[in-house]
């Protein structure tokens, strides 16, 4: 199938598919006219990439799953290395959430203090 059809079937833009190909997450062959052609299995691969991204993993993380992208990821038993990678990503997300929560709390506190203050307006 050509790139436009793969994009339509998977709901991913052609630009994103070319980006995945540049990262070696997706493969195509070139037809004699220069068009990219993908095997039918590319649909599963793209859907698996999208699934992993939707769980909070990054494209760098997804690259570690490269060998597994053609199968049924949701039904497969995870490899210990992949579980470790997911745990590291989860810890990083928890750190970011904590930092954002602290920033939010500081801003809310500053707003409460400013609204109650008789200081001149900055308008």
Secondary structure, 3 states (H helix, E strand, C coil): CEHHHHHHHHCCCHHHHHHHHHCCCCCCEECCCCCEECCCCHHHHHHHHHHHHHCCCCHHHHHCCHHHCCCCCCCCCCCHHHHHHHHHHHHHHHHHHHHHHHHHHHHHHHHHHHHHCCCCCCC
